[in-house]
Every structure is written in C-alpha cells, then in structure tokens.
Amino acid sequence: MMDLNNRKIKILQAIIHDYIQTAEPVGSRTLSKKYSLGVSPATIRNEMSDLEELGYLMQPHTSAGRIPSDKGYRLYVDNLMEIKMVADLQRKNIQNNLLKKFGEVEQLLQYSSKIISQLTNYTSAVLTPQIKENKIKHVQLVPIDQQNIIAVMVTDTGIIKNPLVSVKEGIQHDQLEKVSNLLNQKLQGMTINDIENQMLELLRTELSEFNSIIESVVPKIFSALDRIEDAELFLSGTTNIFNFPEFNDVFKAKSFLTMLEEKQTISNIISASREDGINISIGSENIYQEAKECSLVTATYKIDGVIVGRLSVIGPTRMDYSNVVGVMNQISQYINELLRTRYR
C-alpha cells in the first residue's frame, strides 16, 4: 500500500465494493453519485487512471468503467476488507445443526459444506482425509457367508471402510473372532501406511495357529485398502455459478463445470492451499490453469497435527470475500471445537 494515498485507497475500495454488488464496470460518475468521496468526477477519473497504471484496476475493452484486478482484490482482502459477522440466530442454528449431525469427521465436513454453500450462494467443496494416514482404531472381520468376509476398519477420525474379501478355503466364525481380537491388539494405533510386509511377518509369527487365515485374509484386506482412493471429494451448490453474470458465457460456465468434474484437478487446487487459518487464493494466484478465473477460500482442519480435511468455497474473483470469510470463520470455529472435544 506504499504507492497509494488515502484517496486512492477509498476509490479502490468503493470500486471493489460496487463491482462485487453489481458485476458492472464502475465509472467515475457512478462513484461520485453513490459514494461520499469528497472529490469531483474529474479527480476520480485521474485517480482511477493511476490505479490502473499501478495494476489495481483493469478496463474492459467494451466499457469506459474499470473493474478490480487480481492485485486489487489481494490488497482488498489483506488490508481493506471488513469481515461480515454471521447473525446471532443463524450462528446458533449452525452450531445446533453441526452438533446434531456430528458423527464421523467426513460427515461433519460434508454437512458444513452444505451450510456454507447455502449461506454464501457459491459452490463449496470438501476434501476428506487420506485414510492411509489415519490411525487404525478398530478392526472387525465379519462373515457374510462361508467364502466372503467384510473387514470393518475404523480410524481415529471416525472414517469407516469395509473392503470385501473373498476366501475360497472357507473360514469358521470363531476363528474370525479370535483373529479380529488379535489384529486389534497388533494394529491399533498404526496407520495403514505403517502396515507393510514386516507387519505381516510379525502376524504370521505371533498368530501361527491361524496362519492359513493370516496368509489368505490379511494381505487381501490391505490390498483392498491400498486400492481405496487417497481422498474423497464432495461438492455442494455446483450449479450456483449460473447465478453470476460473468458465467453467462457458455464457454466459461462449461470450463468451470468441467473443472469441478475433474476430481483430481479440483483436489489438487484445494490441496495447494496453505494449511494455516483461512487461506484465500485469487484468480491468477492459483497455480492450476483451470482455476485462473476463480477464487478459493479454504480452511484446513487437523487432529494432532494430521490433516483430516479441507473445506473450500469456489466462486468468481468477484466473490463477496467479506461474507465468505465471515461464514468460514464461524463454521471453522465450531468444527475445531468439535474436533478438539471428540478426538483429543
């Protein structure tokens, strides 16, 4: 902000505020009429020209007005924005609903994503934990019939995975119960990434009387878990983008929806966010080409230093940052409280 005096800052702030509300390029006459800037339209025009030269504004070819650049938005969110507070009644409703819905971390984040999408009118996304980094809390081998069992794996973040394992040799129910108990003793507190060949060797040695089961079942369980996708993506409000005039262009809208459909791409975009607090990435700041015309506001959640999920709001660069950050701050406060009380 060293290159901006107070007048320029006020004019830039007014332009950003107006453009977020109207989606129309802003001219000096509009600013003079709508905002108490205390200077003439001619002076405003000169200041706008300076702001454009400094890179904070852009002038669309078809209009005499200006619109904020990504650099302008960055200055705004870092230094000028006043975060909107969520209304008391709304805040209590959010807190009560999150408490009612809270089971697994995954469910909590998915439900939070729906609330965020409703409160902001943008698309929201949840990137859920990488299960291979979660610690195993409980293992239960459940027989379906003589040849098939389900391995119920519960992690320390409440994630449950149920790989189906087929065993041609057949297994007795009482044997499965004993093996389940022994697996719990040996695997509890370990991550799936920790359980490698040496662990199988240890199981073979210590559970020698069940070697046939260990040999036939355990490798298949971990093979099935290994095939589970590293992270899951959940989207809310995917069609909200059509509410914004900048996406009336069918090609822009199609490009946005294609980005959302590409699970790995959107996962990469969200994962690129910093891990501390609420992180905002604006337009060209996004390292992936697909997101260059979008902004993302992302919160990362951890338990004991391990990331258990990320929540993002995705919208146009003309996003109402003040409202989005206010909603994200409020919901993040409740999520972090729930994670602290439930998992620590």
Beta strands, then each sheet from edge to edge (+ up, - down):
strand 1: 57-58
strand 2: 67-68
strand 3: 123-127
strand 4: 136-143
strand 5: 148-155
strand 6: 160-161
strand 7: 164-166
strand 8: 233-236
strand 9: 278-282
strand 10: 294-303
strand 11: 306-316
sheet 1: 1+ 2-
sheet 2: 8+ 3- 11+ 10- 9+
sheet 3: 4+ 5- 6+
sheet 4: 4+ 5- 7+
end
